[in-house]
Amino acid sequence: MLEAQVPVFSTAERDRRWSLARNFMADEGLDALLVFGEHEDAGPAPVAYDTWFTNSRPGATVVFPRTGEPIALLPGPMFIMDNLESARRGETMWIPPRDLRGTRHSGTIAEALGELGLATAVIGVIGLGPHMPWHPEGIIPYGLWSNVLARFPEADFRAVDLPFGRLVMQLGEEEIAVLRHSAGIGDAMVAAMVATAAPGVSESRVYAAGMAEGYGHGSLPPAMHLWSGPDVVAAGPPAWGHRPQAPRILDDGDIIYAEVFSAFGGRHTQNQVTITVGDVHEDFHRAAEVARAAYDAGLRALRPGRTFGELVDVMHEPIEAADGWPFLIAVHSLNPGLSVGKGLGFFSRIPGTDGYPRVPDHPTFLPDLELAPGMSFAFEPNYAFGRHLVHLGGTVVVGQHLPIELNPYSAQLLRAAGN
């Protein structure tokens, strides 16, 4: 359900965040933070740490001293123009023009560090450590970082991605309001897809209906994942986006699998969606029961004080007790996407996978992460009998006592309205 009034971030929220950052630096013995922001087109649910400091367009590099004002290094002129126009319209920009720089290459970073007297400082770096899931070994370009190290041989640079990520995972009240709005947009996107899907309709029309609904409500959703077919086992953007071919025409007995992303105000939500078109194989309903059992188990386990590893294990109990197979992970964190549930390489057992690289098992990443109020997670349990696969779920937040379930609509098997 979308709120009538669109939430915004106040300067009090800026002050809360900056105070958290300075307390973090004091605890870690740091003189400054150097925050490398991933490009705005980096894909679904990027780790946009720079926007946490700036409340502005992602893709900047931020130098945040323990004392004094932060400096934001912008990728190019468009960012300056956007900042100017926003300020001209009366918006409060968190970093004033005097503290902006027009480029963010290594020379500009060196100038900013020198300007703040950080040549021999202890500097925490965000960008050298894991940025899950796509960059487990960091996102800072090798050439840029080599140049910075050469310019500051006496500085002590330390990767702090993981401890800082744990800090910002606990969303404040204003952030949760923004997240709730984003989740409402995600539900509206899914509802538009359900209303459009029918035999004889192109899957691209279903995709377009969802994306249009997101744009219409003021979200900038990243490209969704979508596949369709009577027994499809796949995940990711539709093939016609990267390989020239016609989109599939939906038929009776198809399912549509989609991972729908909503991005509003720098906060990200996900809907995990399976839509049935007409009468589908009974195994889809059986698989949905297993996935839903895992989802419900996760709701019961999502409590402050428990660990992420415990949450993952509890969600896997109904999955590992059934006689089918799981496809991908069941849960991961959002805002940022720091912790990732375990994966079981069962995909490599299905017919047709001979000759392909084996999909390996992988353990839970950050199993010791203690759950705390304000942390957000994508619940995305999935299960298959044979090639009849179901994914379902959405965004859930750790509450003070009970979990805050933002997308119950997609935590079930959905039936196309056009049947």
N, C-alpha and C positions, 0 to 999 in steps of 0.2 A: 504494500500500500504506500503510495507516494504522499509525502507531506505537502500540505497546501503551500507552506512557506519554505522557500529554498534555503537551506542552512549555509552559513558562511563562517569563516574563521575570523576571530577578533584579534586585536593586539594583545589581549590577555592570553590568548592561546600562543601567540609568538613568544611572549615573555615566559610562559610556562616551559616551552620547549627550550629556549635559550638558557634558562636557569638549569634545566635538567642536563644540558650539554656541559655547562660550566661545572656543575657538581660532578659529572662524570670525569671531566678532566682533572679535577682536584683529587678524586679517588684513585685515578690511574697514574697520577704524577705527570700529566701532560701540560705543556705550555700552549698548545694549539691543536686544532684539528684541520686536516686537509681533506676535503670531501670531493671526490671525483664523481660527478653525476653521469649516469648512463644516458645515451641519446634518447630523445623523446620518441623515436620510432623503434625502440629496442624490442618491442613485442609485448605480449600479454603479461600483465602484472610485473612490470619492471621494479627493481629496487631503486626507487628515486630518493635517495637520501638527501640530495641537494635541495629538493623541494621542501623537505621537512624544515630546513633552515630558512628558505626564501619565500615559501608560499607563492611560487612563481613558475614559469615555464621550465620543464625539466631539461637538463643538458648542461647546466653550469658547473663550474668548479668553485667551491667555497673554501675560503681560508677563515677559520673561526678562532680567534685568539682567546685565551682564558680571560684576559682583561682587554678592554677596548672593543672596537666595532668590527664586525665581520666584513670581508671583501668578497664580492661575487664576480667571478671571471666568466664572461659570456662568450658563447661560441662565435657570434658574429653580429652584424648590424641589425638583423631582424629582431633579435632579442632586445636590443636597445629601443627600437621602434615600438615594440609591444609594450615595454615598460613605460615609455613616454605616453603612449595613447591611454593606457590604463590609468596612469596618474592624472592625465588630463580629464578623464571621466569621473574623477573623484574617488577612485579606489586608493586605499592606504597600502602603499608598497612597503614591505618589511625592510628592505635594504635601500637606502636613498641613493640618488644618482652619484653623489660624491664617492660612494664606496663600490661603484660598478667599474669594471674594466671591459674593454671591447673585444678581447680575444682571450683564449685560455690555453695557448700553447706553452711549452716549457719555459720560454723566456718571460712570459707574463707571470707565470707561477713564481719564478725566481724573483721577479721584481716585487711581487706582493709579499713574499716571505722576507725579503730584505727590508722592505718598507716597514714591516711590523717587528723588525729586530729579531728574527727567528733563525739567524744563520747558525747558531749553536744550540738551538732549542731541542726539546723532546716533543716530537710532533706525531700525533696519532693520525694514521692514514686510513680513510675509508675508500676502498677501491682495489686494495692489494689482496684482500681476503676473499672467501667464497661469496659469490652472488648467485644463489641457487634459483632455478635449476640449471641455467644455461652456462654459467661461468663459475665453475667450482674453484678456479684458481685466479680469480680476480678479473677486473675489467680495464685497468689502466694500461694504455699502450706501452710496449717495451721501449720504443725510441724516446717517447716523452719522459718516461720515468728514469731512463738512463741519463738523460740530460739534466734532470733535476738533481739526481744523486751526484753527478759530476760537479755541479755548481755549489753544492752544500755538503762537502765531505765531513764537516764537523757536526752536522745535525744528526739527531737520533730519530730516525723514522720507524714507527711501529705500526703494524697492521692491527686495526681495532674493529674490523667489520663485525665480527661475531659478538663481542661484548656490547658494542654500541647498538647493534641490531636487536639484541635482547632488551635493551633499554627502551627503544622506540616502539617495540611491539605492543606495549601497554598503552593503548589509545586513551586519550582524554575524552571528556564528555562531548566537547565540540566535534572531535574526530568521529566518535561513535554516531553522532547525529548525521554527519556527512556520509558515513558508511551505510547507515540505514537508508538514506536517500538513494545512494548508489545501488543498493540491493533492490529497492523498489523499482528502479529503472530496469534492472536485470529481469525481474519478474514480468514487467510489461513487455520486454523483448521476447521472452519465452511465450507469453500469451499470444503475441502477434504471430509467432511461428506456428503455434498450435492451430490458430484460426485460419492460417493460409494452407497448411499441408492437406493434401488430398490426392487420390489417384489421378494421374494425368497432369499434375502440376510439377514444374521443374524444381529440383532442389535449390536452384539458385534463387527462385522466387521466395522460398522459405527463408533462405539466408538474408535476402534483401529486406523482407518484412521485419525480421528481428533487428537488423542494423538500423533501418529507418526509424523504428520505434525508439531505439536508444538515442539516436541523433535528435529525434523530435522532442525528447524529454531533457535535452541538454547534457547528455553524456557524450564522451568521445570514446566509444568502445573500441578496443583493439580488434583486429580480425578474428572472428570466432572460428572454432574448430567445428567442422560439420562433415559427416558422411551419411550415406543412406544405402539401403539394400535389404534383401530378405535375410541375409546372414552375414552382415558386414562386421569385420573385426579390424578396426583401424581407428586412429585418432590423429587429429591435426587439421589444418586448413584444407578445404576441398581441393582435389587434384587439379580442377580446371583453373585454379589460380596460379599454378606453377608449371603445368604441362598442358599444351593446347589440346583441348577436347571439349565436347559438349557436356554440360551438366546432365546428370541422370534425370529421367522423368519418373516420378514416384508411381508405384504400383500397389495394388491391394496386397497386403501381407508384408510390406516394407516396414522397417523401423528407421527413424532418423536419430542418429546420435549427434549431440552438439555440446560443446563446452562454450558457454556464453559468458563473455567478460563485460563488465560495466566499469567504467572509469569516470568518476566524478570528483572534482576537487582534489585530485591526487590520491584518492583512496579507492581501492580496488575490491570488487566483489566478483564471485563466480557462481553461475548456475550450471549444474551438471544435469544434462537433459537426455531423456530417451522418449521419443514420441512414436506411438504405434499408428500405422496407416492401415485401416481396415482390420481384417482378422489376421492375427499373427500367430506364429507357432507357440504352443503351450509352454515351451521351455523358456520363453521370454518372461512369462508370468512367474515361473519358478525362480528364475534368476533374480527377478525384481524382489522377491521375498527375501532372498539371501542378502542382497544389497541393502534392503530396508532394515533388516535385522542388524547389520553392521552399523548403519546410520543411527539407529536407536541406541545401540550399545555405546556409540560415541557420545551421544547426548547425555547418557547416564554417567559417563566417565569424565566429561569436561567440567572439572571442578577445580577451584583454586587450591594449590598445594600439591596436586598430583603432577606427575611428569608427562612430558610428551610421549616418551617411550611407553608408559603405561597406557596412555590413550590409544596409541597405535596397536598395542597387543590386544586390548579389549575389543577394538573394532575388527581385528582379524579373527577373533574366536569363532563367530558364525561363518566367516569366510572359509577358514581352514577345517571346519567341521563338516561342511557340505561336500558332495561328491562331484562337483564341477571344478572350475578353475577361475582364479582372479586374473584380471588383465593387467592393470596398472596399480599404482599406489592408492590407498584409501583416504589419505588425509595429508595436508600440508598447511603451513602457516601462510598468512597473507599480511601485507602491510608491516614489515616486509616478508617476502617469501623465503624465510630463513631455514625453517625446519621441515624435513621431508620424511614421510613414512616409508616403511620398508617395502621393497619390491620383490616379488617372487617370479622367477623366470619361467612360469608355466606356459607362456606364449610359445616358446620353442618346442612344445610338445604337440601342438595342433598340426593336422595334416597340411602339407604344402610348405612347411618351414625347413625341410631338408635342404641343405646347401646354403642357407642363410647364416649369418653370424648368430651365435647363441645369445639370447637375452639373459643376462646373468641375474642372479639374486643380488640384492644390495641391502645392507642394514639400514635401520632408521638413522637419519642424520639429526644430531643433537637430541638424543633420547633423554638426557638429563635436564633438559629445559623445564623449569618449573612453571606450571600454568599459573597465570595471574589475571585478575580482572582487566578487561580491555583488550586482551589478545584475540586476534581474529584468525579463523581457520577456514579453509575450503574442505568441507566434507564431501568426498567424491568416491564412495564405495562402488565397486563394480564387480560383476560376476557373470560367468557364462556356463552354459551347458552345451557342450559341443561348440558350434559357432553362433550360438544364440546368446548374445551379449547385452547386458543392461548396465548403464551408468545412471546414477541419480545422486542428488544432493544439492548443496548450496553453501552459503556463508553462515558461520556460527561464531558467536563471540562469547568468551568466558565472562560470566556475570559474577556479581558478588557472591551469589549462592547457586543459582540455577543458570544454565546456558541461555543465551539470547539467540534464538533461531530466526535468522533473517529471511530465509528462502524456503519455507516449508512447501511452497507450491511445487517446486521441482524435485522435492525429495520423494517422488512417487513416479510410477509409470504413467505417462500422459497419453491421452488418446486424441488424435487429430480431429478437429471439429468438422472437417470436410468429408468425413467417411459417409 
